[in-house]
Amino acid sequence: MKVRVLFFAGLRDELGIDDKIISLEANAPTVETVIEALDQSPSSFSERGVRAAVNEEFTTFDHALREGDTVAFIPPVSGG
């Protein structure tokens, strides 16, 4: 199963990519599965306040994914 992953703001800069297609095992993948596939820790994303959205709707890390979903990771941003 493949999903598209988008990265925004400082997270995009940190990982050095804007987006990526990730192949996941079809056995009930979640947003957390995507984070782990990126060699990242779900707890570090939570602690840093990174939010997840699936198909443009904010959701939790335990949200179940389907083929073709788009997962976005959005860190907190500040302006001035």
Kinemage of the C-alpha trace (Angstrom):
@kinemage 1
@onewidth
@group {chain A} dominant
@subgroup {mainchain}
@vectorlist {calphas} color= white
{ca met a 1} P 0.000 0.000 0.000
{ca lys a 2} L 1.330 3.454 -0.871
{ca val a 3} L 0.653 6.819 0.737
{ca arg a 4} L 1.996 10.259 -0.042
{ca val a 5} L 3.640 12.096 2.842
{ca leu a 6} L 4.001 15.887 2.976
{ca phe a 7} L 6.310 17.823 5.301
{ca phe a 8} L 5.900 21.470 6.272
{ca ala a 9} L 7.921 24.301 7.836
{ca gly a 10} L 10.842 23.339 10.091
{ca leu a 11} L 10.126 19.638 9.708
{ca arg a 12} L 10.624 19.945 5.949
{ca asp a 13} L 13.941 21.710 6.581
{ca glu a 14} L 15.018 19.153 9.184
{ca leu a 15} L 14.294 16.128 6.983
{ca gly a 16} L 15.406 17.828 3.770
{ca ile a 17} L 12.355 16.783 1.727
{ca asp a 18} L 8.981 18.274 0.774
{ca asp a 19} L 7.137 15.057 0.065
{ca lys a 20} L 7.689 11.343 -0.305
{ca ile a 21} L 5.769 8.275 -1.427
{ca ile a 22} L 5.992 5.520 1.183
{ca ser a 23} L 5.089 1.864 0.774
{ca leu a 24} L 3.528 0.308 3.875
{ca glu a 25} L 2.499 -3.197 4.786
{ca ala a 26} L -1.229 -3.568 4.201
{ca asn a 27} L -1.779 -4.879 7.753
{ca ala a 28} L -3.714 -1.961 9.313
{ca pro a 29} L -1.207 0.872 8.804
{ca thr a 30} L -1.683 4.083 10.770
{ca val a 31} L -0.145 7.549 10.817
{ca glu a 32} L 2.202 6.214 13.505
{ca thr a 33} L 3.332 3.515 11.057
{ca val a 34} L 4.302 6.265 8.610
{ca ile a 35} L 6.332 8.074 11.279
{ca glu a 36} L 8.177 4.851 12.085
{ca ala a 37} L 8.797 4.202 8.359
{ca leu a 38} L 10.546 7.586 8.299
{ca asp a 39} L 12.912 6.322 11.036
{ca gln a 40} L 11.382 8.827 13.442
{ca ser a 41} L 9.874 8.363 16.876
{ca pro a 42} L 6.133 9.003 17.229
{ca ser a 43} L 6.777 10.259 20.766
{ca ser a 44} L 9.323 12.806 19.511
{ca phe a 45} L 6.747 14.098 17.011
{ca ser a 46} L 4.177 14.398 19.821
{ca glu a 47} L 6.599 16.091 22.200
{ca arg a 48} L 7.515 18.647 19.542
{ca gly a 49} L 3.850 19.402 18.855
{ca val a 50} L 3.832 18.009 15.317
{ca arg a 51} L 0.263 17.549 14.074
{ca ala a 52} L -0.860 15.025 11.494
{ca ala a 53} L -3.473 15.479 8.801
{ca val a 54} L -4.866 12.814 6.484
{ca asn a 55} L -6.438 14.032 3.266
{ca glu a 56} L -6.449 17.608 4.617
{ca glu a 57} L -8.209 16.742 7.896
{ca phe a 58} L -6.328 16.936 11.211
{ca thr a 59} L -6.254 13.565 12.939
{ca thr a 60} L -4.472 11.479 15.569
{ca phe a 61} L -1.442 9.241 15.120
{ca asp a 62} L -3.612 6.125 15.490
{ca his a 63} L -5.742 7.045 12.453
{ca ala a 64} L -6.037 4.096 10.030
{ca leu a 65} L -4.771 4.699 6.505
{ca arg a 66} L -6.007 3.524 3.112
{ca glu a 67} L -4.289 3.175 -0.231
{ca gly a 68} L -3.658 6.566 -1.811
{ca asp a 69} L -4.118 8.663 1.338
{ca thr a 70} L -2.057 11.815 1.746
{ca val a 71} L -0.504 12.258 5.180
{ca ala a 72} L 0.827 15.688 6.157
{ca phe a 73} L 3.038 16.474 9.145
{ca ile a 74} L 2.777 20.046 10.359
{ca pro a 75} L 4.990 21.311 13.169
{ca pro a 76} L 4.007 24.302 15.253
{ca val a 77} L 5.028 27.551 13.602
{ca ser a 78} L 5.438 31.039 14.905
{ca gly a 79} L 5.559 34.356 13.191
{ca gly a 80} L 6.669 37.756 14.100
